[in-house]
Amino acid sequence: METFKQHLAKFISINEEEFTSVLSFFQVLEVKKKQNLMLEGEICRSVFFVVKGCMRKFFINEKGIEQTTEFAIENWWITDTFAYERQIKSNFFIQTVEKSVLLKIDLQSQEELLKKHPVMERYFRMVYQRAYAAAERRIRYLYELSREESYILFSTQYPWFIQRIPQYLIASFLGFTPEYLSEIRAKLRS
């Protein structure tokens, strides 16, 4: 769990004893590739921290096509925040893209964690601020950029995703068909 400890240290200061206590509020999961951790229609009870691996959040649109809305790799969190905070049914699926090691916490445990370790309030506030800022930026890009520009920006800002994530999932995230993404890539290579 050194990865999680190093990640926390970027935002807050806690000693070894505190870290051990913080970690005790989480469940460690080792999950296979393409394993669903939440299905659409289920109450969103957990938030996941990626220690190792990759996850995605997606929904199935009215045409039956999967639309990826979010990825999470090492040191990133993933959940349906709206449903998690309200403990209601989710409109999303959460699935592993790769074999993954995760930390999982439910809302009650998270509340207990925050009471016992108030410094974690600061940590989660900072994480949520960054996530919100990233979501705002993504919304702007959806309005501003052409499809080709979206791919170029994505591949420039997140080159490690291009290496790790199957092209059909990148296409899903960017709102393309896999065939259209292939056309963009071929055009950029020429």
N, C-alpha and C positions, 0 to 999 in steps of 0.2 A: 504493500500500500504506500510505498515511497512516492509514487506518482501523485497520489492524492495529497500527501503531506507537502510535497513541493508546490503543488498547485495552491493550496491554502496559504502557504508562505508568501505567495505573490500579493496577497490581499490583507492578511492578518498575521499577527505574531502569537503563536501558541507553543508551549513547551511540550516535551515528549509525553508527560503524564496527561496533559489536556488533550493532546492528539489521540492518545489511546482511548480516552473517554469519548471524544467526538466520534471516533470510528465505531465504537460499540453501539451507536444508534443506527448503524447501517447494516444491511444484509449484503454479503458478497455473493454475486451470481456469476457462474461460468456458463455461457450460453453458446449454442451452435449457430452457425450461419443460417440466415433466413428464419430464425425463430421469432414468433410473435410474442411480445411481452404485454401487449394490450390490443384488444380488438375494438373496432367501432361498435358502439352500443354498450360497452362495459363502463362501469364507473371507474374513473381515473383515480386510482388510489396511491400511485407512486410516482416518484421522480427518480431518474437514473443519472448517475455520473459515470462516464466512460473512462475506465482505468486503461483498458486496452481494447482496440477494435473499432467498429463503426456501426452506427445505428441510423435509422431514418424514421421520419414520421410522414404518413401519407393518408390520403383518403381515396375512395373510389368514386369517380364522378358519374353523372347520369348516363354516360355512354359505356360505363363499365371499365373505364381506363383508370389505372392508378396514377395519382398526382402527388408526387413527393413535394412536401413543403419545407422539410428541414432535414439536415444531416447532423450527426454528432460524432466526433472522433475523440481521441484521447484528450482529457481535461475539459470536455464539454458536457453540459447537462442536456437532458431531453425529457419532455413530458408534454401533455396537453395542458398548458398552464391554466387556461380558463376553467377546464373541467376539474383539474386537480385542486385548485383553490376553493372551488365550490363543492367538490366531492359529488359531481354529477356525471352522467353518461357522456362519454367522449364521442366526437365525430371523426376520430382519427384511429389509425392503426399505428403501433410502434413496433418496429421489427429490426433485428440485427441484419447488417449487410455482410459482416464478417463474423467469424468466431470472436466472441468478446468476453471481457471480464468487466463487470459492472458493480457499482455500489448502488443499492436501492434503499430508499427511505420512504415511509408513508407519512401522511400529514400529522397524525398524532405523535409519532416518534420525532418528527421534525420540530413540532411545537415544544416537546420535552427537551430536545437538544438546545433550542434557542433559550429556554428558561435556564438550563444548567450552564450554558456557555453563551452569554450575551454577545460575545465577540463574533459569534457566527451570524448574528443579525447583520453586522457590518459586511461580512463576507457575502451573504445572500443578496443584500442590497446592491453591492457592487456588481455581482454577477447578473442580476436582473437589469441593472442599468445598461450594462454592455449588451445584453441580449436585446433589450428594447431599442437601443441605438442601431444595432445591426438590422433589426426588423424595419425600422424607419428607412434606413438606407436602401434595403431591398425593395420596399414599396416604391421609393422614388425611381429606382432603376427600372422597375416594371413599366412605369409611365414614360420614362425618358429615353430608354435605349432600344435600338432595333434588336431583333433576335440575334443577329451576328455579333453586335456589340455586347450583348448580354453574355454570349459564350466567351468572347475574348476577355471580358472583364473577369468572369468566373475563373477561367483557366489561368489568368494572370495573378489574381488574388489568392486562389486556392489551387496551386499546381499539384499539390499532393492528392487532391481529390481525383484529378484526371488520371493519376497513376493507380489509385486504389479502388475507385468506384466504377462498376460496369457502366458503359456508355448509355444503355437504355435508362438507367436511373438518373444519370446526369441530364439526359434529355427530358425525363419526367420532371425533374426539379426546375429546369429552365422553361418548361411549358412547350416543348417540341416533341415531335415524333422522333424515334431513333433514326429513321431514314433522313429526316431533315437535318439532324445533327451530323450525320455522315456527309451530307452535301456541304454543310458549312465547313467541316474539317477538311474536306477535299479541296474546296475553294481556297482555304487559307494556306494549304500546302503548295498550291500551284502558283 
